[in-house]
Amino acid sequence: MKEVILLKCGELSLKGLNRRNFESVLIRNCRRRLEKLGQFKIWSAQSTIYVEPQQEADMEEAEDQLKKVFGIAALTRCAVVEKDFEKICAAAPEYLQQILEDADTFKVEARRSDKRFPMKSPEICRELGGVLLEAFPHLKVDVHTPDVIIYVEIREQGAYLHPDQIPGAGGLPVGTSGKALLLISGGIDSPVAGYMMAKRGLEIQAVHFVSPPYTSEHALEKVRTLCRKMSVYTGRVSLTVVPFTKIQEQIRDCCPEELFTVIMRRCMMRIAQQIAHETQCEALITGESLAQVASQTVQAIACTQAACQMPILRPAIGMDKDEIVKIAYRIGTFETSILPYEDCCTVFTPKHPKTKPKLEAVLEAEKAIPDLEGLLEEAVRQARQELLENEICP
């Protein structure tokens, strides 16, 4: 029996004259996600995107992959039948057998977008419901709270039979909102931040700071793994690795201990901003959550923000740790994030960090670092070598 997957686009339907552009990007993202599973014909009609295999394909795996594509509000596998009611009645018991055998109650809903079909929706529901009751005698009709809803959609291309839809990832197609650079550590928050901004249509690139010998190769591999797990939702991710040891050692040797963290983060922002410009990213993304740690107070964030002239997006800023952890579990990054390999953010951590730093004091402390501009430029230069080497795909 011929099967297709129907994708409902949700928020895309509100995009007016830009809607076709959003749909085109979504179709491209779906093709990319399915390319390893075989050849699929994907097209849009009547506010729905159709995914049709052109050869034998694992439709269950295709459905699982599409559930993680941003821009899809809901999806369902369905049987495609000729627009002949007798053929619909013949196909329904066979195609829906497994789901109906496991149910106690059901109802049928018909949607007749092709008004040339001779039967009206109530008649389709009544007659097909009778056929299914005869085929599955244990079933009862419940029009209010059924275990299963069976849909019959009469469209231009044919009749489509399917059970309830399943939720998609929602949001907007990746790539429709531009491109941004994620500062990814090895912790729980930053992969979640990347996921959340990809859901709003941003293409994600990533930058990670390393400080050997204080950080290990295990810590870097942990970040690469996080990017791979994140890319299941975000699509392709390019990871740039920045050597940060010399800068951190100079901060340690030249600056007041209580300002180590805020000065370090300002240096990271300046480097990330330069990499973002070179990679056509229009914003930075961080996993900061207000007041979660000493470097994420309003005053510390203000000092960090002052080092950067481009937008810094902080999708987790108003979330508590439990909320962030729940998302990390859902997207599969939590277990990797808690592996005990320290990143450079934990190097030279002050015992008593300044929670309400003054920008004037921070700027004055930075003046004590010999040739800070040269150190930052050298870190960017070394990082450029990584730009073509670290693309990570889902």
N, C-alpha and C positions, 0 to 999 in steps of 0.2 A: 504494500500500500504506500502510495506517495506521501511523504512527510515534508513539511517545511516548518520553519520557526518564524513566528510573528513577533515583531518588536514594537512596543508602544513607547513613544518618545517623551511623553509628559511635558516637561518645561519647554521643550523645543517648540511646541505648538503655540507658544505665546510670542514667538520672535518676529512675527509680521513679515516685512519684506526681506529680512535676513534669514528667514527660516530655511530656505534651500541651501544656503551656505553651511548652516549648522548640520543639516541632514547629510550633506556631501562629506563633511569631516567625519561624522558618525559612521557612515558607510565605509569610508576608508579605514577607520579604526577597527571596524568589525572584520573587514577583509584581512587586515594585518593579523588580528588575533586568531583567525581561523586558517591561515595559510598552511600551517603544519598539518591540518586535519584533512586536507583535500581541496577540491575546487568547488566553490560555492558561487551561485549567482545571487547578487544582493541588489535589490532595487526598492524604491519608495513609491507608494500609491495609497490614496485614501487615508492619509495620516498614519500609515503603518509602513514599517520596513519589513520586507520579505527576505528571508534567507533560505535559499533552495539549493540543496546539494546537486551537483552535476554528475556525481558518481556515488558509489556506495560510501557512506561516511558514518562515523560514530556520532549520532545525533545527540546522545546523552552528554558526551564530552563537549560537543559544540555548544549545547545549551549551558553547560557549566562555565565555559569560557566567556560566553556572552553575558552571563550574570555579573561579570566583573568589569564590564565596559561602561564607563561613565556616559550618560546621555540616554540610557535605556531605563525607562521607568518600570516596565513590566515586560515579560516575554512568555511565550508558550509554544510548545510543540503541538502541531496539529496535523490531522489527515486532510488531504485535499481530494475532494470528490466532485464528480460532475454535478451540475445544478439540475439534478433530477431527483425528486423526493424518494422514489423507490430505491435508487442507488445510495442515497444518504441513509435510509433505514437499513439497508443491507450492510453498510460499512460500519455503522455506529456500534453495534454490539461487539463486533470483533475488535475494533480499535480501542474501545473503552472498557474492555473486559476486566483487566486487572484492577483498575481503579474502582469500578462499580462492584466487583466481588468483595472488595474490602470495605464498602460503605453500607450503611443501613438506610440512609435517606438521600434523596436527590431532588433536583428540579432541572428543567430545561429552560434555557433562555435563548431566544432567537434574535438575530440582528440582520435585517434585510435591507442592505444598502442598495442592492440591485432591485428596484421596484418592479422590474419586468417579471420577476419570479411569481408564478401564479398563486402561491399560498401566502397569506399574511402571517405575521410573526406569531400571534396567539394560536393560530391553527397549526403551525409548525411545532410549537411547544407541546400542544395537546397530543398530536398524532405521534410525534417521535417519543414522547413520554410513554405512551401506550406500548410502543414497540419495545422499549427498554424494560418496562414492567413485565412484559411477557417473556423477555429473554432472561431476566434476573428476578425470579418470583419473590426473593427475600426482601427486595427493595420496597420502600414506601416513599410517596411524594411528600415533601415538606417545603412549602414555598417560602417559609420564613427563615428557618435556620437549618438548611440542608447540610449534610456532610460533604456533598459534592454538587457543584453546579456544572452542568454540561452546556456548552455553548455551541450554537450553530450559526455561523456567519455566512450569509449569502452575499458574496462580493462579485465584482465584475469578472474576476479570474476564475471563480469556481465557488464551491461550498467548502467551508472549513469547519471541521469538527475538533473540539478540544475541551479539556477540563479547565478548572480554574487557572488563571494566570499565576505566575510566581513573580515576586518582586525583583526588579533589576537594581543596579547600583545607583540609579538616579543621577542628578546633577546635570552637567553640561559636557559635551564631547571634549576630550583633551585636545588642546590646540586651538580652540575657538576664542580663548581669552588672552592669548599671548604666551610668553615663556618667562619663567622665573627660576632663580637659582636658590636651592635649598641648602642651608648650612646644616649638614648632618653630622651629628656626633656619633656615639655608639649607644645612646640612651633610648628611652621609651618615647620621648616627646617628639623628636624631630621627624622620624618616619611618619608618625600620625599627622604632623603638620603638612608634610608633603602630600600625603593621601588626601587630606581635606582640601588643599588648594587645587589639586588635580581634579577633584570633584567639581570645582567651579570653572573648569575648562582650561586651566593652565598646564602647559607642557613643562615638565620638571627636569631640570638639570641639578646636579648636586656637587657640593664642594666639601671636602673633609680635610682637617688639619692634623698632621702627625708630628710627633716630637721624639724621634728616636735619639738616644736609647731609652728614654723615659717611657715611651709607648712601644708596644711590640707589633710584630707582623700579624699576630693573632688579632689584635685590635683592629687593624686595617682590614683583614679578611672578614671580620665581623661586620664592618660597615658595608663591604661589598655584598655580603649576604643580605643585609637589610635592604640594599638597593634592589637586589633581585626580587626579594619578596614584595617590596613596594611596587615594583614595575608590573606585577600582575594586574594592578589597578591603574597605574599611571602611564603605562606604556614605556617606551624606551627611555632609559635614564643614562646620561653620561656623567661619570664620576671623575672629578678633578681632585687630585691629592696635592696638598700644599705642605711643604716642609716648614716647620714652625719652631724648631728647636732654638736657633740663634736668637730669635725675637723673644722667646720666653726667658731665655737665660739673661738677656739684657734687661728685661723687665725686672727679673729677680734681683739682679745686681745693682740696678740704678734707681728703682722706684720704691716708695713706701709700701710695706707689705700689705697694709689694709686696702690698697688700691690695685693690687696685682690683677684681680679678676676683671675689674671694669676696664683697665687699660688693655688687657689681653683681648677682651671682646671688641674693643674699639679697633684694635689692629686687625682682628679677623674681619670686621665689617669693611674696613678700607680695602683689604685684599680681595674680599668677595665682590665688592662693588667693581673693582677693576676687571676681575674675571667675568662678571656679569656683562659689562660693556663689551668685552671682546667676544662674548658668545651670544650677543644679541638678546640677552635677558633684560626684562624691563622692571624687575623687582627682585628683592631678596625675600626669603621665607625663613623664619626661625620657629623653634618649638617653645618659645618662652610662654610661661604661665605666670600671671601676676602674683608676686609674693611667694612663689614656690620655693625659691632659694634667694640668698642675699643679693645675687647679681640681677634679680628680676623684680626689684622694687621699682616704683614709679621713678624715683630719682636716678637709680642705676640705669634703667631703660632709657631715660632722657639723655644721660651721658653717652650711652652707646649710640643712640639715634643721631646725636650731633656729629658723629664721625662719618655719616653717610648722607649723600644727597639724593638717593633714589628711594622709592617706597620700600618699607620693610613690612611684610605681611606676617601677622602673628595669629593664626587661626585658633590656637589653643589658649589665648591670653585670658579668657574668662572661664576656663575649665578647671575643675579640680583634678587631682591625680587619679581618682577612681574613674572619672569619665574618660580620661586619656587612656588608661589601662584597658578599659572595655573595648575601645576602638582598636587598640594594639592587638588584643586577643582576636578580634574579629578579622583583622586583615593579615594575621599570621606573623607579626613582627615581635610580639612580646617575648617569646622564649629566646630569641636571638638577642634582643636588647638587654636581657638580664645576665648574659654570659659575663663572667668576671674578668673582662679584659679592659683596662682603664684607657680612656682617651686623653687627649692633651688638656681637656678642660679640668682634669683633676691634678695636673702637674703643678707643683708649687702653690697649692691652695692655701690661702692665708688662714691662720687660726681664728682671727677675728676680722672678717671682711667688713668694709665700710658699707652699711646698708643705705645710707643717705648721702652719697658722695656729691660734692659740688663740682660742677663742670670746670670752674676756674682752677680748683686744686688739681683736678685730673690733668688739665692742659699744662699746668706748671710742672707736674711730675713727669710728663712725657718729654719735656725739654731736656731732662737729664739723660735721656737715652741717646748715645752717640749715633749720629747718622740714621735716625729712625726711618727716614724716607728711603734711604738706600737699602736698608734691611727689607722693607716692605716690597720694594721694586724687585729685589733679588728673589724673594719668595714667589712673586708673581711670575718672574721669568722661569724659574724652575718648574712651576706648576704648569706652564704652557706646554711642556713636553708631555703632560698627561692627557691633554685634551683629545687627542686622536686615538688614544690607546685603551680607553676604559669604558667603551659603550657597553651597557648591560641591557639586554632585551628580555622581555617576558618569555 
